[in-house]
């Protein structure tokens, strides 16, 4: 939830949004004037209008920068986001989501309250809280940076009874956990947390069956945010090569769940079909691939990590992965995803590394070679971006006698 309701100021009765062309001093003075209306005892209608105006300010970089320097106002927003007043709480929460989307504003936000991550977690996991999705979105934005991520991990670890991560996973995997909030943004929160070793240790604990609960969400139809968060979590878990045998084995059987979103409705020969896992055989004619290119790339990266060891490579080969990747590569419209696919195919069809270098995650690459590889990656990325830009510059052919529909102007 990057920037919510950028045009919200147009709806704020009695308070017109400040344009980005006005001097910063006027914006600062206006923010100071808003503060009394954001106080807990303010009249409800004025409080709602003032909060909506602050939300409009967060729709521009200038407005966010201004608000970052208003510590008292930020504290008032945090209090309102947890207040029972519906309109004010909703818009305060959305304003905080927008502010948290800017990494440069994390420090002033966290300074508003020492226990902010814990408070947001409590709101996000409260099954009765109507703005739990906004609390989860703010956590997702904050935990992209190491310091807030570590702070949330500490909060989760300190919870009594069941580990806090268990509660988070339970909320993410339970349909209807909160009837008024879908909680899709718990997916990115979990993905961010899984960058930390302690979180991966919890997720990969065979006794907890966490990974098995997450796997069906790789095909979750209603939200790319939730799917992307879960796939990112699984990819991060695949960095732990000591768990690859367990992940690829019958207890988890992760590979079909990573391959199925990449598969289309292709017809394979009977011989090829027998090579595939049962879940990938005889897919329906209307089978669609994962529509989000970033998620497709993460799925490929997760499979690539599973090929780090010789046994892992063999298991991935034996389950017909090449067939799925072959068809994906011929279909894939995004060049950077094609490149990731090509690299994985090369690992699967290439020769095995020499003795002593079977684990690709543990091979020490000489510094000069690493620099060359990084340079090649940068060149590939530049080529992909250049091609995408060229495609944007080429106008679509217009059918004779038809006129393109009008595109509404973007509002900020």
C-alpha positions in Angstrom: 0.0 0.0 0.0 2.3 2.7 -1.3 0.4 6.0 -1.3 -3.2 5.8 -0.3 -5.8 8.3 -1.5 -3.6 10.9 -3.2 -6.7 12.9 -4.1 -8.1 12.7 -0.6 -7.8 16.5 -0.1 -10.5 17.1 -2.7 -13.0 15.5 -0.2 -11.9 17.4 2.9 -14.8 19.7 3.5 -13.6 23.1 4.7 -9.9 22.3 4.2 -8.4 22.7 0.8 -5.2 20.7 0.0 -2.0 22.7 -0.2 -0.4 22.7 -3.6 3.2 21.7 -3.9 4.0 25.1 -5.5 3.3 27.1 -2.3 6.4 28.1 -0.2 7.5 25.6 2.4 7.0 28.2 5.1 3.2 28.3 4.3 3.1 24.5 4.5 4.8 24.5 7.9 2.4 27.2 9.2 -0.6 25.2 7.9 0.7 22.0 9.6 1.0 23.9 12.8 -2.6 25.2 12.4 -3.8 21.6 11.9 -2.3 20.3 15.2 -5.1 21.5 17.6 -7.7 19.7 15.4 -5.8 16.4 15.7 -5.8 16.4 19.5 -7.8 13.6 21.2 -10.4 16.1 22.5 -11.1 17.9 19.3 -14.6 18.0 17.7 -15.1 14.8 15.7 -16.0 16.5 12.4 -13.1 18.9 12.5 -10.7 16.1 13.6 -11.8 14.0 10.6 -11.4 17.0 8.2 -7.9 17.8 9.6 -6.8 14.2 9.3 -8.0 14.0 5.7 -6.0 17.1 4.9 -2.9 15.5 6.4 -3.6 12.5 4.3 -3.6 14.7 1.2 -0.3 16.2 2.2 1.3 12.7 2.3 0.4 12.3 -1.4 3.4 14.6 -2.4 7.1 14.4 -1.6 7.1 18.0 -0.4 4.2 17.3 1.9 5.8 14.2 3.3 9.1 16.0 3.9 7.3 18.7 5.7 5.4 16.3 8.0 8.6 14.5 8.8 9.8 17.5 10.7 6.6 17.9 12.7 7.3 15.5 15.6 4.2 16.5 17.6 1.9 16.1 14.6 3.3 12.7 13.8 2.7 11.6 17.4 -0.9 12.9 17.1 -1.3 10.8 13.9 -0.1 7.7 15.6 -2.5 8.2 18.5 -5.4 8.8 16.0 -4.5 5.7 14.0 -5.3 3.7 17.2 -8.3 5.8 18.2 -11.9 4.5 18.1 -13.1 7.5 15.9 -13.7 5.6 12.6 -13.0 8.4 10.0 -10.0 9.9 11.8 -8.5 6.5 12.6 -8.8 5.3 9.0 -7.2 8.4 7.4 -4.5 8.7 10.0 -3.5 5.1 9.4 -3.4 5.7 5.6 -1.3 8.9 6.1 1.1 6.9 8.2 1.3 4.2 5.4 2.2 6.9 2.9 4.9 8.3 5.2 6.3 4.8 6.0 6.7 4.2 2.2 9.6 6.7 2.2 12.7 5.1 3.8 14.0 8.6 4.7 11.1 9.1 7.0 11.4 5.9 9.1 13.6 7.6 11.7 11.2 10.4 12.6 8.3 7.9 12.6 10.0 5.5 14.9 11.0 8.4 17.2 7.3 9.2 17.8 6.9 6.2 20.1 9.5 3.7 21.3 7.1 0.8 21.0 5.6 1.7 17.6 6.4 -1.7 16.0 4.7 -3.5 18.9 1.7 -1.2 18.7 1.3 -1.7 15.0 1.7 -5.4 15.3 -1.1 -5.5 18.0 -3.4 -3.6 15.7 -2.6 -5.7 12.6 -3.2 -8.9 14.5 -6.4 -7.7 16.3 -9.2 -9.7 14.6 -11.7 -7.0 15.5 -9.7 -3.9 14.4 -11.2 -2.5 11.1 -7.9 -0.8 10.0 -5.7 -3.8 10.6 -4.7 -3.8 6.9 -3.4 -0.3 7.2 -1.4 -1.3 10.3 0.0 -4.3 8.4 0.9 -2.1 5.4 2.8 0.4 7.6 4.7 -2.5 9.1 5.4 -3.8 5.6 6.9 -0.4 4.6 8.9 0.0 7.7 10.4 -3.5 7.8 12.0 -3.0 4.4 14.8 -1.3 6.3 17.1 -3.3 8.7 16.6 -1.3 11.9 12.8 -1.4 12.0 12.9 -5.0 10.8 15.1 -5.9 13.7 12.9 -4.0 16.1 9.8 -5.9 15.0 11.7 -9.2 15.2 12.6 -8.4 18.8 9.0 -7.7 19.6 7.9 -11.0 18.1 10.6 -12.9 20.0 9.7 -11.3 23.3 6.0 -12.3 23.2 5.0 -14.8 25.9 3.5 -18.1 25.1 3.4 -19.0 21.4 6.1 -17.2 19.3 4.8 -14.0 17.8 5.7 -15.2 14.3 3.2 -18.1 14.9 0.4 -15.6 15.4 1.5 -13.6 12.3 1.6 -16.8 10.2 -1.8 -17.9 11.6 -3.4 -14.6 10.7 -1.9 -14.7 7.2 -3.0 -18.3 6.5 -6.5 -18.2 8.1 -9.3 -17.1 5.7 -11.6 -14.5 7.4 -9.2 -14.0 10.4 -10.4 -10.4 10.4 -13.8 -10.0 8.7 -13.2 -6.3 8.1 -9.6 -6.4 6.9 -8.1 -8.8 4.3 -4.5 -8.6 5.8 -2.8 -9.1 2.5 0.1 -6.9 3.7 1.1 -9.5 6.3 2.7 -11.3 3.3 5.3 -8.6 2.7 5.8 -8.2 6.5 6.7 -11.9 6.7 8.9 -11.7 3.6 10.9 -8.8 5.1 11.2 -10.6 8.5 12.5 -13.8 6.7 15.6 -11.9 5.7 16.7 -12.4 9.3 18.2 -15.8 10.4 16.0 -16.1 13.4 12.9 -15.8 11.4 14.1 -18.4 8.8 15.0 -20.7 11.7 11.4 -20.5 12.9 9.9 -20.9 9.4 12.1 -23.9 8.6 11.4 -25.7 11.8 10.1 -29.1 10.7 8.0 -29.5 13.8 5.9 -26.4 13.1 4.8 -27.0 9.5 4.9 -23.3 8.7 6.3 -23.7 5.1 3.6 -26.3 4.3 0.9 -23.8 5.4 2.4 -21.0 3.2 2.7 -23.1 0.0 -1.0 -22.9 -1.1 -0.8 -19.1 -1.0 1.6 -19.1 -4.0 -1.6 -19.5 -6.0 -3.8 -17.1 -3.9 -6.0 -15.5 -6.6 -7.3 -12.4 -4.8 -4.1 -10.5 -4.1 -0.7 -10.2 -5.8 0.5 -8.5 -2.6 -0.1 -11.6 -0.5 1.2 -13.9 -3.2 4.4 -11.8 -3.6 5.0 -11.8 0.1 4.7 -15.5 0.4 6.9 -16.2 -2.6 9.5 -13.8 -1.3 9.4 -15.6 2.1 9.9 -19.0 0.4 12.7 -17.6 -1.7 14.5 -16.3 1.4 14.0 -19.7 3.1 15.7 -21.4 0.1 19.0 -19.6 1.0 19.3 -22.1 3.8 20.8 -24.9 1.7 21.0 -27.3 4.7 17.2 -27.5 4.5 17.0 -28.2 0.8 16.7 -31.9 1.2 13.7 -31.4 3.5 12.1 -28.7 1.3 12.4 -30.9 -1.8 11.5 -34.1 -0.1 8.0 -35.6 0.5 7.4 -33.8 3.8 7.2 -30.4 2.1 7.5 -31.0 -1.7 8.0 -27.4 -2.4 9.0 -27.6 -6.1 5.5 -28.2 -7.6 4.2 -25.2 -5.7 7.0 -23.0 -7.3 6.6 -24.5 -10.8 2.8 -24.4 -11.0 2.5 -20.6 -11.2 5.0 -20.6 -14.0 3.2 -23.2 -16.0 0.8 -22.5 -18.8 -1.7 -24.6 -20.8 0.9 -26.3 -23.0 0.4 -29.7 -24.4 3.3 -32.0 -23.6 3.9 -35.5 -25.1 3.0 -38.5 -23.0 6.6 -39.1 -22.3 7.2 -35.5 -21.2 4.0 -35.6 -19.1 5.3 -38.6 -17.1 8.4 -36.6 -16.3 6.4 -33.9 -14.5 5.0 -34.0 -11.0 1.3 -35.1 -10.8 0.2 -31.5 -10.0 1.6 -30.2 -13.3 0.3 -32.9 -15.5 -2.7 -32.3 -17.9 -3.3 -28.7 -16.8 -6.6 -27.2 -18.1 -6.7 -25.2 -21.3 -7.5 -22.0 -19.4 -4.5 -22.3 -17.1 -2.9 -18.9 -16.6 0.7 -18.1 -15.6 1.4 -15.8 -12.7 0.6 -12.4 -14.1 3.1 -10.4 -12.0 6.6 -10.4 -13.5 8.3 -9.7 -10.2 6.7 -12.7 -8.7 7.6 -14.9 -11.7 11.2 -13.8 -11.2 11.2 -14.6 -7.5 9.8 -18.1 -8.2 12.7 -18.7 -10.7 15.2 -17.4 -8.1 13.8 -19.7 -5.4 14.2 -22.7 -7.8 17.7 -21.5 -8.6 18.6 -21.5 -4.9 17.4 -25.1 -4.6 19.9 -26.1 -7.3 22.9 -24.9 -5.1 23.8 -28.5 -4.1 24.4 -31.5 -6.4 21.5 -33.5 -4.8 19.2 -30.5 -5.2 20.1 -30.0 -8.8 19.3 -33.7 -9.5 16.0 -33.5 -7.8 15.0 -30.3 -9.6 16.0 -31.9 -12.9 14.2 -35.2 -12.2 10.8 -33.4 -11.8 10.7 -31.9 -15.3 11.6 -28.4 -14.3 13.3 -27.9 -17.7 10.0 -28.5 -19.6 8.2 -25.8 -17.6 11.1 -23.3 -18.0 11.4 -24.1 -21.7 7.7 -23.1 -22.3 7.9 -20.2 -19.9 11.0 -18.8 -21.8 9.2 -18.8 -25.1 6.2 -17.1 -23.6 7.9 -14.6 -21.2 7.4 -11.0 -22.3 9.8 -9.4 -19.7 13.4 -9.6 -20.6 14.8 -9.6 -17.0 12.6 -12.6 -16.2 13.8 -14.3 -19.4 17.4 -13.7 -18.3 16.7 -15.3 -14.9 15.0 -18.2 -16.7 18.0 -18.7 -19.0 20.4 -18.8 -16.1 18.4 -21.5 -14.4 18.1 -23.5 -17.6 21.9 -23.3 -18.0 22.4 -24.7 -14.5 20.0 -27.6 -15.2 21.5 -28.6 -18.6 25.1 -27.6 -18.0 27.9 -29.8 -16.7 28.3 -30.4 -13.0 30.9 -28.3 -11.2 34.3 -29.9 -10.4 34.9 -31.9 -7.3 34.9 -29.7 -4.2 32.7 -27.0 -5.7 29.4 -28.9 -5.8 27.7 -26.4 -3.4 27.3 -23.2 -5.5 26.4 -21.1 -2.4 29.7 -21.9 -0.8 32.0 -21.4 -3.8 34.4 -18.5 -3.3 34.5 -16.3 -6.3 37.7 -14.3 -6.9 37.2 -10.6 -6.5 38.1 -9.7 -10.1 35.7 -12.4 -11.4 32.9 -11.1 -9.1 33.4 -7.6 -10.4 33.2 -8.8 -14.0 30.0 -10.7 -13.2 28.5 -7.6 -11.5 29.4 -5.6 -14.5 27.7 -8.1 -16.8 24.6 -8.1 -14.6 24.5 -4.3 -14.8 24.9 -4.4 -18.6 22.0 -6.9 -18.8 19.8 -4.8 -16.6 20.6 -1.7 -18.7 19.7 -3.6 -21.9 16.4 -4.7 -20.4 15.5 -1.2 -19.3 16.5 0.2 -22.7 14.3 -2.3 -24.5 11.4 -1.6 -22.2 11.8 2.1 -22.8 11.9 1.6 -26.6 8.7 -0.5 -26.4 7.0 2.4 -24.5 8.1 4.9 -27.2 6.7 2.8 -30.1 3.0 3.7 -30.5 0.5 0.9 -30.7 -1.1 0.5 -34.2 -4.5 2.1 -34.2 -7.3 0.2 -36.0 -8.7 2.2 -38.9 -11.9 4.0 -38.0 -11.4 3.5 -34.2 -10.4 6.1 -31.7 -8.4 5.4 -28.6 -10.3 5.9 -25.3 -9.6 9.0 -23.3 -7.2 8.4 -20.4 -8.1 10.4 -17.3 -5.3 12.7 -16.0 -3.5 11.4 -12.9 -4.3 13.4 -9.7 -1.9 13.9 -6.9 
